């Protein structure tokens, strides 16, 4: 697993994930809000499987 998520993309994924999970936990958006686990984990691990399939990299080269 090579990192392919970085910078602003990472911050947006983590923020969106936390917001969706919080909304689901409070019952505001229902069960579908738990899908926020996906962007949260991809942001935390700096790896998105979909990006790998289509060849996108938003992180800087090391």
MMTF fields as JSON, N, C-alpha, C and O atoms, coordinates in Angstrom:
{
  "mmtfVersion": "1.0.0",
  "mmtfProducer": "UNKNOWN",
  "numBonds": 247,
  "numAtoms": 248,
  "numGroups": 62,
  "numChains": 1,
  "numModels": 1,
  "chainsPerModel": [1],
  "groupsPerChain": [62],
  "chainIdList": ["A"],
  "bondAtomList": [4, 2, 8, 6, 12, 10, 16, 14, 20, 18, 24, 22, 28, 26, 32, 30, 36, 34, 40, 38, 44, 42, 48, 46, 52, 50, 56, 54, 60, 58, 64, 62, 68, 66, 72, 70, 76, 74, 80, 78, 84, 82, 88, 86, 92, 90, 96, 94, 100, 98, 104, 102, 108, 106, 112, 110, 116, 114, 120, 118, 124, 122, 128, 126, 132, 130, 136, 134, 140, 138, 144, 142, 148, 146, 152, 150, 156, 154, 160, 158, 164, 162, 168, 166, 172, 170, 176, 174, 180, 178, 184, 182, 188, 186, 192, 190, 196, 194, 200, 198, 204, 202, 208, 206, 212, 210, 216, 214, 220, 218, 224, 222, 228, 226, 232, 230, 236, 234, 240, 238, 244, 242],
  "bondOrderList": [1, 1, 1, 1, 1, 1, 1, 1, 1, 1, 1, 1, 1, 1, 1, 1, 1, 1, 1, 1, 1, 1, 1, 1, 1, 1, 1, 1, 1, 1, 1, 1, 1, 1, 1, 1, 1, 1, 1, 1, 1, 1, 1, 1, 1, 1, 1, 1, 1, 1, 1, 1, 1, 1, 1, 1, 1, 1, 1, 1, 1],
  "groupList": [{"groupName": "UNK", "atomNameList": ["N", "CA", "C", "O"], "elementList": ["N", "C", "C", "O"], "formalChargeList": [0, 0, 0, 0], "bondAtomList": [1, 0, 2, 1, 3, 2], "bondOrderList": [1, 1, 2], "singleLetterCode": "X", "chemCompType": "L-PEPTIDE LINKING"}],
  "groupTypeList": [0, 0, 0, 0, 0, 0, 0, 0, 0, 0, 0, 0, 0, 0, 0, 0, 0, 0, 0, 0, 0, 0, 0, 0, 0, 0, 0, 0, 0, 0, 0, 0, 0, 0, 0, 0, 0, 0, 0, 0, 0, 0, 0, 0, 0, 0, 0, 0, 0, 0, 0, 0, 0, 0, 0, 0, 0, 0, 0, 0, 0, 0],
  "groupIdList": [1, 2, 3, 4, 5, 6, 7, 8, 9, 10, 11, 12, 13, 14, 15, 16, 17, 18, 19, 20, 21, 22, 23, 24, 25, 26, 27, 28, 29, 30, 31, 32, 33, 34, 35, 36, 37, 38, 39, 40, 41, 42, 43, 44, 45, 46, 47, 48, 49, 50, 51, 52, 53, 54, 55, 56, 57, 58, 59, 60, 61, 62],
  "secStructList": [7, 7, 7, 7, 7, 7, 6, 2, 2, 2, 2, 2, 2, 2, 2, 2, 2, 2, 2, 2, 2, 2, 2, 2, 2, 2, 6, 1, 1, 7, 4, 4, 4, 4, 4, 2, 2, 2, 2, 2, 2, 2, 2, 2, 2, 6, 7, 7, 2, 2, 2, 2, 2, 2, 6, 7, 7, 7, 1, 7, 7, 7],
  "xCoordList": [0.827, 0.0, 0.869, 1.432, 0.967, 1.73, 0.779, -0.323, 1.194, 0.346, -0.05, 0.796, -1.341, -1.809, -2.798, -3.413, -2.951, -3.811, -2.955, -2.229, -3.031, -2.207, -2.784, -3.7, -2.232, -2.553, -3.998, -4.595, -4.553, -5.919, -6.911, -7.912, -6.631, -7.489, -7.633, -8.728, -6.53, -6.532, -7.387, -8.206, -7.205, -7.958, -9.454, -10.273, -9.812, -11.215, -11.852, -12.997, -11.125, -11.643, -11.888, -12.937, -10.914, -11.052, -12.204, -13.002, -12.294, -13.365, -14.737, -15.655, -14.869, -16.149, -16.527, -17.687, -15.559, -15.828, -16.299, -17.275, -15.622, -15.998, -17.386, -18.193, -17.664, -18.975, -20.084, -21.109, -19.893, -20.912, -21.146, -22.289, -20.074, -20.211, -20.924, -21.772, -20.585, -21.246, -22.737, -23.567, -23.074, -24.483, -25.236, -26.394, -24.585, -25.212, -25.381, -26.399, -24.402, -24.454, -25.566, -26.157, -25.843, -26.902, -28.269, -29.283, -28.301, -29.571, -30.069, -31.217, -29.244, -29.651, -29.818, -30.787, -28.889, -28.939, -29.284, -29.403, -29.444, -29.795, -28.581, -27.439, -28.852, -27.824, -26.804, -25.637, -27.215, -26.305, -25.138, -24.139, -25.232, -24.143, -22.908, -21.798, -23.107, -21.964, -21.016, -19.924, -21.43, -20.53, -19.337, -18.349, -19.421, -18.319, -17.08, -16.002, -17.219, -16.063, -15.08, -13.867, -15.597, -14.735, -13.809, -12.595, -14.332, -13.397, -12.493, -11.349, -12.994, -12.163, -10.957, -9.828, -11.188, -10.074, -9.125, -7.911, -9.66, -8.771, -7.919, -6.777, -8.473, -7.688, -6.633, -5.511, -6.975, -6.016, -4.878, -3.738, -5.186, -4.159, -3.459, -2.548, -3.873, -3.273, -3.347, -2.481, -4.358, -4.487, -5.951, -6.809, -6.225, -7.571, -7.519, -6.861, -8.202, -8.177, -8.695, -8.179, -9.702, -10.236, -9.197, -9.074, -8.451, -7.38, -6.355, -5.847, -6.05, -5.089, -5.6, -4.836, -6.89, -7.468, -7.443, -7.211, -7.683, -7.736, -6.457, -6.371, -5.46, -4.145, -3.996, -3.172, -4.774, -4.683, -3.805, -3.859, -2.996, -2.169, -2.245, -1.919, -2.677, -2.744, -1.646, -1.57, -0.81, 0.283, 1.531, 1.694, 2.403, 3.656, 4.586, 4.538, 5.419, 6.394, 7.452, 7.863, 7.895, 8.936, 10.26, 11.262],
  "yCoordList": [-1.187, 0.0, 1.247, 1.628, 1.858, 3.093, 4.275, 4.261, 5.284, 6.46, 7.125, 7.374, 7.411, 8.115, 9.234, 9.822, 9.528, 10.61, 11.566, 11.142, 12.833, 13.769, 15.171, 15.506, 15.977, 17.396, 17.712, 17.199, 18.564, 19.037, 17.875, 17.84, 16.941, 15.764, 15.004, 14.575, 14.847, 14.135, 14.874, 14.256, 16.179, 16.986, 16.935, 16.782, 17.06, 17.021, 15.665, 15.603, 14.587, 13.241, 13.027, 12.518, 13.419, 13.232, 14.082, 13.608, 15.325, 16.215, 15.674, 15.613, 15.29, 14.762, 13.488, 13.298, 12.627, 11.383, 11.627, 11.02, 12.508, 12.813, 13.452, 13.111, 14.374, 15.032, 14.017, 14.025, 13.148, 12.146, 11.185, 10.846, 10.749, 9.838, 10.532, 9.929, 11.785, 12.533, 12.71, 12.574, 13.013, 13.157, 11.837, 11.819, 10.739, 9.423, 9.056, 8.475, 9.386, 9.051, 9.821, 9.323, 11.033, 11.829, 11.548, 12.051, 10.749, 10.401, 11.419, 11.343, 12.358, 13.416, 12.896, 13.246, 12.069, 11.592, 10.118, 9.609, 9.437, 8.021, 7.133, 7.557, 5.904, 4.868, 5.171, 4.801, 5.826, 6.087, 6.991, 7.027, 7.699, 8.547, 7.76, 8.292, 6.492, 5.661, 5.367, 4.837, 5.71, 5.572, 6.509, 6.384, 7.446, 8.357, 7.644, 8.236, 6.384, 5.588, 5.428, 5.399, 5.328, 5.118, 6.311, 6.118, 7.546, 8.655, 8.898, 9.324, 8.631, 8.805, 7.866, 8.295, 6.608, 5.646, 5.901, 5.766, 6.267, 6.55, 7.785, 7.866, 8.742, 9.922, 9.602, 10.102, 8.776, 8.434, 7.552, 7.692, 6.648, 5.732, 6.248, 5.596, 7.406, 8.0, 7.078, 7.131, 6.246, 5.299, 5.153, 4.896, 5.317, 5.139, 4.063, 4.258, 2.934, 1.864, 2.314, 1.882, 3.171, 3.65, 4.474, 4.358, 5.306, 6.075, 5.139, 5.433, 4.036, 3.077, 2.482, 2.3, 2.181, 1.58, 2.529, 2.1, 3.821, 4.758, 5.572, 6.417, 5.313, 5.921, 7.355, 8.095, 7.763, 9.135, 9.153, 8.237, 10.194, 10.424, 11.88, 12.743, 12.179, 13.579, 13.921, 15.055, 12.958, 13.239, 13.618, 13.259, 14.349, 14.756, 13.56, 12.653, 13.57, 12.494, 12.563, 13.65, 11.416, 11.359, 10.981, 10.881],
  "zCoordList": [0.0, 0.0, 0.0, 1.026, -1.133, -1.258, -1.103, -1.651, -0.368, -0.111, -1.423, -2.282, -1.573, -2.759, -2.401, -3.291, -1.111, -0.646, 0.162, 1.06, -0.142, 0.607, 0.643, -0.108, 1.525, 1.617, 1.896, 2.842, 1.06, 1.227, 1.121, 1.837, 0.236, 0.063, 1.386, 1.75, 2.088, 3.367, 4.397, 5.078, 4.514, 5.48, 5.162, 6.069, 3.894, 3.504, 3.794, 4.242, 3.545, 3.808, 5.299, 5.696, 6.123, 7.569, 8.101, 8.909, 7.655, 8.106, 7.694, 8.512, 6.446, 5.964, 6.712, 7.076, 6.938, 7.664, 9.078, 9.521, 9.795, 11.177, 11.231, 12.096, 10.312, 10.289, 10.011, 10.693, 9.024, 8.712, 9.873, 10.181, 10.511, 11.652, 12.81, 13.469, 13.058, 14.134, 13.845, 14.745, 12.597, 12.224, 12.355, 12.771, 12.002, 12.138, 13.601, 13.979, 14.426, 15.849, 16.567, 17.525, 16.097, 16.722, 16.104, 16.587, 15.043, 14.408, 13.411, 12.975, 13.043, 12.115, 10.687, 10.014, 10.22, 8.843, 8.727, 7.612, 9.806, 9.756, 9.56, 9.736, 9.195, 9.086, 7.991, 8.124, 6.927, 5.809, 6.193, 5.475, 7.269, 7.721, 8.141, 8.15, 8.49, 8.896, 7.735, 7.943, 6.513, 5.362, 5.526, 4.803, 6.469, 6.766, 7.273, 7.321, 7.65, 8.078, 6.912, 7.121, 5.704, 4.527, 4.282, 4.22, 4.138, 3.932, 5.137, 4.975, 6.343, 7.531, 7.485, 7.721, 7.188, 7.147, 5.982, 6.137, 4.82, 3.695, 3.963, 3.512, 4.695, 5.065, 6.103, 6.02, 7.079, 8.129, 7.627, 8.071, 6.703, 6.195, 4.938, 4.428, 4.435, 3.225, 2.018, 1.145, 1.958, 0.854, 0.461, 1.305, -0.822, -1.358, -2.448, -3.469, -2.246, -3.247, -4.619, -5.649, -4.631, -5.901, -6.659, -7.879, -5.933, -6.567, -7.206, -8.288, -6.564, -7.12, -8.427, -9.375, -8.471, -9.669, -10.862, -11.992, -10.615, -11.734, -11.91, -12.801, -11.053, -11.227, -10.757, -11.295, -9.766, -9.245, -8.008, -7.187, -7.875, -6.699, -6.331, -7.146, -5.1, -4.677, -3.669, -3.194, -3.346, -2.418, -3.198, -4.365, -2.528, -3.159, -3.252, -2.421, -4.258, -4.426, -3.36, -2.955, -2.902, -1.872, -2.485, -1.776]
}
